[in-house]
Amino acid sequence: MIHTSYIELITRGNADMHDVTNEVGNILEKTGFQSGLVTLFTPSSTSALTTIEFESGALEDLRRALDEIAPPDANYKHNLRWGDHNGHAHLRAALLGPSLSIPVVEGRLTLGTWQQILFIDFDTRSRRRKLVVQIVGDAV
């Protein structure tokens, strides 16, 4: 069976980070699936999904690393073409990726003890985002 749901977020942009683990877990619980696969997808070219320990030090480390890899104030051809000054947001999103898959075993997400699902909006302004949560599974 396949179940599709959505998680809606209002973000501040500029590497705004959201822990969506509980929302995903609640969606899974409502399906009654005992085994399967949860896939999350952000239909956006300036946001991404990953896992991390959702604690302030780890989040700051991630922000710092991304600032070093794709600094906001660097010269990007995208900015010259479109004038929207979010070239770094597109690069960061491409590096982390738009989707994440998590196996379901015995009705639970198989996340590690200190592993949460992280959504990051890299754009330069606030946005309304709608994540797609699709679960393929069965209630055996």
C-alpha positions in Angstrom: 0.0 0.0 0.0 1.0 3.6 -0.5 0.1 6.5 1.7 0.9 10.2 0.8 0.8 13.1 3.3 2.2 16.5 3.6 4.0 18.6 6.2 3.5 22.3 5.8 6.1 24.8 7.2 6.6 28.5 7.3 10.3 29.3 7.3 12.5 32.3 7.8 15.0 31.3 5.1 18.7 31.8 5.6 19.4 28.2 6.7 16.3 28.0 8.9 16.3 24.5 10.3 13.3 22.4 11.4 13.1 19.1 13.1 10.3 17.2 11.4 10.9 13.8 13.1 7.7 13.9 15.2 5.5 14.9 12.3 6.8 12.1 10.2 6.4 9.6 13.0 2.8 10.7 13.6 2.0 10.3 9.9 3.6 6.8 10.0 1.6 5.8 13.1 -1.7 6.8 11.5 -1.0 4.5 8.6 -0.6 1.4 10.8 2.2 0.2 8.6 4.6 -2.2 10.4 7.2 -2.5 7.6 8.0 -0.4 4.6 9.8 2.8 3.6 9.2 6.4 4.3 10.4 8.9 1.7 10.4 12.6 2.2 10.8 15.1 -0.6 11.0 18.9 -0.7 9.8 20.2 -4.1 12.2 23.2 -4.0 15.6 24.0 -5.4 16.6 26.0 -2.4 15.8 23.6 0.5 17.0 20.2 1.6 16.5 17.2 3.9 19.1 15.3 5.9 19.5 13.7 9.3 21.5 15.1 12.2 21.4 15.3 16.0 19.1 18.2 16.4 21.1 20.1 19.1 22.4 23.6 18.9 26.1 22.8 18.6 25.6 20.3 15.7 23.3 22.7 14.0 25.8 25.6 14.3 28.6 23.3 13.0 26.5 22.4 10.0 25.7 26.1 9.3 29.4 27.0 9.6 30.4 24.1 7.3 27.9 25.3 4.7 29.1 28.9 5.0 32.6 27.7 4.2 31.5 25.5 1.3 29.0 27.9 -0.3 29.3 31.4 1.3 26.3 33.7 0.8 28.5 36.6 -0.3 30.5 34.8 -3.0 30.1 35.6 -6.7 27.5 33.2 -8.3 26.6 33.2 -12.0 23.0 32.4 -10.9 22.9 35.8 -9.0 24.1 37.6 -12.1 21.5 36.0 -14.3 18.5 36.3 -12.1 19.4 39.0 -9.6 17.8 37.1 -6.7 21.0 36.7 -4.7 20.3 33.1 -3.7 22.9 31.2 -5.7 24.4 29.9 -2.5 21.0 28.5 -1.5 20.7 26.5 -4.7 24.2 25.1 -4.2 23.6 24.1 -0.6 20.3 22.4 -1.5 22.0 20.5 -4.3 24.8 19.3 -2.0 22.4 18.0 0.7 19.6 16.9 -1.6 15.8 17.1 -1.8 14.9 13.7 -0.5 15.4 11.3 2.3 14.4 7.6 2.8 14.0 5.8 6.1 13.1 2.2 6.5 10.2 1.2 8.7 10.7 -1.8 11.0 8.1 -3.0 13.5 6.0 0.2 12.9 8.9 2.6 13.7 11.3 4.8 11.8 14.7 3.2 12.0 16.5 6.3 13.1 19.5 6.2 15.5 19.1 7.4 19.1 20.5 10.8 18.3 19.3 11.1 14.7 16.5 13.4 13.8 15.0 14.4 10.4 16.2 17.9 9.5 14.6 20.2 6.9 16.6 23.3 6.0 15.4 26.3 4.0 18.4 28.0 2.4 16.5 30.7 0.5 17.1 34.4 1.4 13.5 35.1 2.5 10.7 33.4 4.4 8.7 30.8 2.5 5.7 28.5 2.8 7.1 25.0 2.2 5.1 21.8 1.7 7.1 18.6 2.2 5.8 15.4 0.6 5.8 12.3 2.8 5.2 9.1 1.0 5.1 5.8 2.8 5.2 2.4 1.0 4.4 -0.4 3.3 2.1 -2.9 4.8 0.4 -3.5 8.1 1.4 -7.2 8.5 
